[in-house]
Amino acid sequence: MGIHFVLLISRQGKVRLTKWYSAYTAKEKSRAVREVSAVVLSRQQKQCNFLEYKDKKIIYKRYASLYFLACVDEDDNELIVLETIHHFVEVLDRYFGNVCELDLIFNFHKAYHILDELLICGELQEPSKKAILRVTAAQDALMEGSGDSKVSDSKYEI
């Protein structure tokens, strides 16, 4: 099926971003976040980045002070999911210029927008970093009130 949910969790256990691609009740969501974050945060840095969770797998990667987690089916390829997580981090890095936790706290709507451009229904939609950044730059131009659909930037041109 693909990715069931994506979580970004700080080392202190604060949830910075959640995106659910499968139907879960609010109670199931909070329970999953609590259980998965407790297990991931208690693991040593040298341990494997793949966990079994119920009938699914949790794949995670730590970048600086943030853990990026994805929940997938048991038979999904872990390395592809790790690569998707890394792809998301690379796009965030290019957009924010060396992304940090504060960028995600104060610009969470941008992080969600980038994730929505990258994944739809838990499946990779756009593998091109340039295309994601171009659409995000166009969205920024619209939000700033210019209303012009042509955005020119030194990094990306539309």
Backbone as CSV, one residue per row, in Angstrom:
resi,resn,N_x,N_y,N_z,CA_x,CA_y,CA_z,C_x,C_y,C_z
1,MET,0.815,-1.196,0.000,0.000,0.000,0.000,0.852,1.251,0.000
2,GLY,1.982,1.225,0.627,2.820,2.411,0.714,2.937,2.857,2.162
3,ILE,3.143,4.127,2.328,3.351,4.692,3.663,1.988,4.918,4.327
4,HIS,1.868,4.471,5.581,0.629,4.668,6.344,0.637,6.008,7.083
5,PHE,1.791,6.359,7.652,1.908,7.671,8.276,3.371,8.092,8.346
6,VAL,3.555,9.413,8.448,4.879,10.021,8.586,4.857,10.852,9.855
7,LEU,5.905,10.731,10.659,6.048,11.516,11.880,7.417,12.184,11.902
8,LEU,7.463,13.391,12.400,8.719,14.056,12.719,8.690,14.324,14.210
9,ILE,9.682,13.787,14.913,9.716,13.871,16.364,11.070,14.424,16.784
10,SER,11.060,15.337,17.742,12.322,15.863,18.267,12.926,14.860,19.245
11,ARG,14.182,15.064,19.602,14.843,14.163,20.549,14.184,14.203,21.914
12,GLN,13.474,15.269,22.215,12.765,15.389,23.490,11.396,14.718,23.450
13,GLY,11.003,14.209,22.301,9.726,13.519,22.183,8.573,14.391,21.714
14,LYS,8.846,15.629,21.341,7.795,16.525,20.836,7.513,16.193,19.373
15,VAL,6.247,16.083,19.049,5.855,15.805,17.672,5.861,17.118,16.898
16,ARG,6.600,17.142,15.804,6.718,18.360,14.993,5.894,18.311,13.721
17,LEU,5.579,17.103,13.238,4.778,16.970,12.034,4.175,15.574,12.015
18,THR,2.914,15.473,11.650,2.268,14.169,11.460,1.460,14.234,10.176
19,LYS,1.533,13.162,9.422,0.733,13.053,8.208,0.251,11.625,8.115
20,TRP,-1.073,11.450,8.046,-1.691,10.125,8.062,-2.249,9.822,6.683
21,TYR,-1.868,8.682,6.127,-2.327,8.271,4.804,-3.300,7.101,4.884
22,SER,-3.503,6.549,6.059,-4.478,5.487,6.290,-5.457,5.964,7.343
23,ALA,-6.620,5.349,7.364,-7.661,5.745,8.305,-7.341,5.224,9.707
24,TYR,-7.189,6.147,10.645,-6.991,5.834,12.049,-7.915,6.742,12.850
25,THR,-8.441,6.231,13.961,-9.222,7.087,14.846,-8.258,7.979,15.616
26,ALA,-8.789,9.016,16.243,-7.941,9.919,17.021,-7.233,9.165,18.141
27,LYS,-7.937,8.224,18.748,-7.350,7.422,19.820,-6.213,6.553,19.289
28,GLU,-6.417,5.931,18.130,-5.374,5.103,17.528,-4.162,5.936,17.125
29,LYS,-4.423,7.149,16.619,-3.327,8.036,16.232,-2.463,8.400,17.434
30,SER,-3.106,8.843,18.511,-2.329,9.251,19.690,-1.594,8.065,20.300
31,ARG,-2.225,6.901,20.287,-1.565,5.704,20.814,-0.360,5.318,19.950
32,ALA,-0.524,5.365,18.635,0.579,5.032,17.724,1.741,5.999,17.901
33,VAL,1.447,7.287,17.986,2.501,8.289,18.177,3.228,8.041,19.486
34,ARG,2.486,7.800,20.539,3.082,7.573,21.860,3.964,6.329,21.856
35,GLU,3.447,5.221,21.337,4.198,3.958,21.350,5.428,4.008,20.451
36,VAL,5.241,4.507,19.242,6.350,4.532,18.286,7.439,5.496,18.740
37,SER,7.056,6.658,19.206,8.080,7.618,19.644,8.834,7.101,20.861
38,ALA,8.162,6.437,21.775,8.846,5.886,22.952,9.884,4.843,22.540
39,VAL,9.520,3.980,21.601,10.449,2.938,21.162,11.637,3.547,20.414
40,VAL,11.367,4.468,19.501,12.434,5.054,18.688,13.382,5.879,19.544
41,LEU,12.840,6.670,20.454,13.693,7.528,21.282,14.548,6.736,22.260
42,SER,14.116,5.535,22.625,14.883,4.737,23.582,15.979,3.909,22.914
43,ARG,16.018,3.881,21.595,17.007,3.063,20.891,18.366,3.755,20.827
44,GLN,19.396,2.927,20.820,20.757,3.440,20.685,20.982,3.896,19.243
45,GLN,21.919,4.808,19.066,22.170,5.373,17.749,22.710,4.329,16.764
46,LYS,23.427,3.341,17.257,24.027,2.322,16.389,23.044,1.207,16.002
47,GLN,21.865,1.185,16.595,20.898,0.136,16.292,20.259,0.352,14.924
48,CYS,19.675,-0.716,14.414,19.025,-0.717,13.101,17.885,0.311,13.056
49,ASN,17.670,0.890,11.885,16.629,1.903,11.706,15.286,1.321,11.317
50,PHE,15.129,0.008,11.408,13.874,-0.654,11.066,13.315,-1.325,12.309
51,LEU,12.022,-1.128,12.560,11.341,-1.725,13.709,10.084,-2.439,13.255
52,GLU,9.718,-3.472,13.949,8.417,-4.079,13.735,7.436,-3.412,14.692
53,TYR,6.289,-3.037,14.161,5.248,-2.398,14.967,3.912,-2.984,14.539
54,LYS,3.344,-3.803,15.428,2.105,-4.521,15.132,2.313,-5.332,13.850
55,ASP,1.482,-5.160,12.854,1.669,-5.888,11.594,2.332,-5.018,10.526
56,LYS,3.042,-3.983,10.956,3.701,-3.046,10.051,5.170,-2.876,10.437
57,LYS,5.868,-2.032,9.703,7.257,-1.711,10.007,7.399,-0.205,10.164
58,ILE,8.245,0.186,11.078,8.610,1.585,11.249,10.029,1.732,10.722
59,ILE,10.195,2.671,9.808,11.523,2.990,9.295,11.794,4.427,9.712
60,TYR,12.942,4.643,10.333,13.233,5.990,10.804,14.678,6.351,10.513
61,LYS,14.940,7.640,10.537,16.292,8.161,10.356,16.396,9.427,11.183
62,ARG,17.510,9.561,11.881,17.723,10.766,12.681,18.597,11.742,11.911
63,TYR,18.121,12.971,11.823,18.873,14.071,11.231,18.959,15.161,12.290
64,ALA,20.165,15.422,12.772,20.403,16.412,13.829,19.514,16.095,15.031
65,SER,18.587,16.975,15.378,17.763,16.760,16.570,16.379,16.211,16.233
66,LEU,16.157,15.808,14.980,14.839,15.328,14.567,14.894,13.887,14.079
67,TYR,13.865,13.143,14.425,13.668,11.800,13.897,12.572,11.861,12.851
68,PHE,12.850,11.345,11.672,11.878,11.240,10.596,11.437,9.786,10.543
69,LEU,10.148,9.523,10.775,9.627,8.157,10.839,8.573,7.937,9.770
70,ALA,8.560,6.721,9.234,7.519,6.325,8.293,7.051,4.930,8.671
71,CYS,5.757,4.713,8.649,5.164,3.409,8.929,4.702,2.805,7.611
72,VAL,5.169,1.576,7.328,4.843,0.913,6.069,4.395,-0.518,6.331
73,ASP,3.900,-1.179,5.293,3.529,-2.590,5.384,4.774,-3.450,5.584
74,GLU,4.559,-4.662,6.096,5.672,-5.579,6.354,6.465,-5.924,5.101
75,ASP,5.794,-6.010,3.971,6.475,-6.444,2.754,7.040,-5.310,1.908
76,ASP,6.969,-4.064,2.387,7.550,-2.940,1.652,9.059,-2.925,1.810
77,ASN,9.720,-2.334,0.824,11.172,-2.259,0.813,11.651,-1.141,1.739
78,GLU,12.416,-1.504,2.762,12.879,-0.534,3.756,13.817,0.518,3.157
79,LEU,14.661,0.092,2.236,15.641,1.016,1.664,14.979,2.078,0.794
80,ILE,13.905,1.721,0.112,13.176,2.720,-0.676,12.533,3.748,0.253
81,VAL,12.011,3.291,1.369,11.391,4.212,2.326,12.454,5.114,2.949
82,LEU,13.616,4.551,3.288,14.718,5.373,3.802,15.130,6.425,2.777
83,GLU,15.181,6.024,1.522,15.534,6.964,0.454,14.475,8.051,0.308
84,THR,13.201,7.706,0.478,12.123,8.698,0.421,12.245,9.692,1.570
85,ILE,12.571,9.192,2.756,12.792,10.075,3.907,13.952,11.021,3.623
86,HIS,15.041,10.460,3.099,16.218,11.282,2.787,15.886,12.320,1.713
87,HIS,15.084,11.936,0.742,14.658,12.853,-0.316,13.874,14.025,0.283
88,PHE,12.969,13.730,1.208,12.194,14.765,1.892,13.128,15.718,2.643
89,VAL,14.110,15.165,3.343,15.058,15.996,4.100,15.880,16.868,3.145
90,GLU,16.298,16.317,2.016,17.062,17.104,1.045,16.243,18.277,0.502
91,VAL,14.967,18.040,0.225,14.110,19.120,-0.269,13.941,20.181,0.816
92,LEU,13.717,19.749,2.061,13.615,20.709,3.168,14.903,21.509,3.314
93,ASP,16.055,20.840,3.188,17.347,21.519,3.277,17.504,22.573,2.194
94,ARG,17.129,22.229,0.989,17.249,23.197,-0.105,16.288,24.366,0.085
95,TYR,15.096,24.075,0.564,14.119,25.146,0.726,14.503,26.087,1.867
96,PHE,14.813,25.517,3.030,15.113,26.336,4.200,16.582,26.723,4.286
97,GLY,17.457,26.083,3.530,18.883,26.348,3.648,19.398,25.765,4.944
98,ASN,19.672,24.466,4.962,20.094,23.735,6.158,18.988,23.777,7.214
99,VAL,17.970,22.983,6.991,16.767,22.979,7.832,17.110,22.610,9.273
100,CYS,16.415,23.245,10.202,16.553,22.913,11.618,15.147,22.798,12.217
101,GLU,15.107,22.392,13.461,13.820,22.177,14.118,12.988,23.456,14.172
102,LEU,13.627,24.596,14.374,12.897,25.866,14.442,12.229,26.218,13.119
103,ASP,12.885,25.868,12.012,12.252,26.096,10.703,10.928,25.357,10.618
104,LEU,10.912,24.130,11.115,9.692,23.324,11.058,8.643,23.803,12.054
105,ILE,9.079,24.363,13.165,8.132,24.874,14.159,7.431,26.127,13.630
106,PHE,8.218,27.073,13.099,7.650,28.346,12.680,7.098,28.323,11.251
107,ASN,7.495,27.356,10.454,7.013,27.252,9.075,6.451,25.869,8.809
108,PHE,5.673,25.358,9.764,5.140,24.002,9.637,4.267,23.853,8.392
109,HIS,3.557,24.920,8.006,2.708,24.857,6.816,3.540,24.606,5.560
110,LYS,4.753,25.130,5.510,5.640,24.892,4.367,6.121,23.447,4.356
111,ALA,6.422,22.909,5.535,6.857,21.511,5.623,5.725,20.592,5.152
112,TYR,4.501,20.894,5.545,3.360,20.102,5.094,3.163,20.237,3.575
113,HIS,3.333,21.439,3.065,3.178,21.658,1.629,4.217,20.858,0.841
114,ILE,5.452,20.879,1.302,6.517,20.125,0.635,6.232,18.625,0.713
115,LEU,5.785,18.152,1.874,5.458,16.737,2.021,4.287,16.350,1.109
116,ASP,3.303,17.245,0.978,2.171,16.979,0.088,2.595,16.950,-1.378
117,GLU,3.585,17.738,-1.737,4.103,17.693,-3.107,4.892,16.414,-3.357
118,LEU,5.528,15.913,-2.313,6.370,14.715,-2.430,5.546,13.433,-2.422
119,LEU,4.582,13.340,-1.509,3.797,12.122,-1.332,2.312,12.403,-1.498
120,ILE,1.636,11.485,-2.168,0.169,11.512,-2.222,-0.296,10.113,-1.894
121,CYS,-1.232,10.018,-0.949,-1.790,8.723,-0.517,-0.692,7.753,-0.090
122,GLY,0.398,8.269,0.455,1.472,7.411,0.938,2.398,6.898,-0.142
123,GLU,2.245,7.369,-1.358,3.094,6.952,-2.473,3.881,8.156,-2.977
124,LEU,5.104,7.888,-3.438,5.939,8.952,-3.981,5.284,9.531,-5.233
125,GLN,5.037,10.837,-5.203,4.400,11.497,-6.328,5.432,12.186,-7.204
126,GLU,6.351,12.910,-6.601,7.274,13.730,-7.368,8.708,13.448,-6.946
127,PRO,9.482,12.764,-7.775,10.867,12.476,-7.418,11.822,13.642,-7.677
128,SER,11.385,14.650,-8.410,12.257,15.760,-8.770,12.260,16.839,-7.684
129,LYS,13.442,17.079,-7.120,13.565,18.135,-6.110,13.285,19.500,-6.723
130,LYS,13.775,19.711,-7.943,13.560,20.996,-8.616,12.077,21.285,-8.818
131,ALA,11.333,20.277,-9.218,9.896,20.473,-9.448,9.183,20.812,-8.147
132,ILE,9.541,20.134,-7.077,8.923,20.416,-5.769,9.245,21.834,-5.328
133,LEU,10.512,22.231,-5.472,10.919,23.574,-5.065,10.290,24.646,-5.952
134,ARG,10.114,24.332,-7.222,9.486,25.283,-8.141,8.031,25.529,-7.741
135,VAL,7.302,24.465,-7.456,5.904,24.595,-7.038,5.817,25.324,-5.695
136,THR,6.734,25.028,-4.789,6.752,25.693,-3.486,7.068,27.178,-3.636
137,ALA,7.989,27.528,-4.545,8.294,28.939,-4.806,7.084,29.646,-5.395
138,ALA,6.343,28.978,-6.273,5.125,29.561,-6.834,4.083,29.775,-5.735
139,GLN,3.984,28.817,-4.839,3.055,28.948,-3.702,3.455,30.129,-2.823
140,ASP,4.762,30.300,-2.594,5.247,31.438,-1.809,4.872,32.760,-2.473
141,ALA,5.023,32.822,-3.786,4.688,34.045,-4.513,3.197,34.356,-4.387
142,LEU,2.364,33.325,-4.450,0.929,33.539,-4.284,0.593,34.002,-2.867
143,MET,1.276,33.428,-1.895,1.015,33.795,-0.499,1.466,35.214,-0.192
144,GLU,2.489,35.685,-0.895,2.973,37.047,-0.662,2.093,38.078,-1.337
145,GLY,1.087,37.612,-2.075,0.126,38.543,-2.643,0.462,39.018,-4.035
146,SER,1.529,38.531,-4.616,1.860,38.989,-5.960,0.854,38.459,-6.968
147,GLY,0.378,37.218,-6.736,-0.611,36.640,-7.621,-0.070,36.268,-8.983
148,ASP,1.196,36.573,-9.236,1.803,36.256,-10.514,2.211,34.793,-10.533
149,SER,1.777,34.061,-11.532,2.087,32.634,-11.584,3.497,32.379,-12.083
150,LYS,4.147,33.402,-12.658,5.527,33.213,-13.103,6.456,33.670,-11.998
151,VAL,7.225,32.745,-11.497,8.152,33.026,-10.418,9.542,32.832,-10.963
152,SER,10.372,33.799,-10.753,11.764,33.649,-11.185,12.648,33.752,-9.953
153,ASP,13.461,32.789,-9.785,14.371,32.736,-8.650,15.706,32.282,-9.197
154,SER,16.777,32.644,-8.526,18.101,32.253,-9.025,18.287,30.746,-9.021
155,LYS,17.640,30.037,-8.109,17.798,28.583,-8.017,16.846,27.855,-8.955
156,TYR,15.599,28.338,-9.034,14.602,27.626,-9.814,13.847,28.611,-10.667
157,GLU,13.581,28.233,-11.872,12.798,29.075,-12.776,11.577,28.322,-13.229
158,ILE,10.509,29.070,-13.361,9.263,28.440,-13.816,8.966,28.932,-15.210
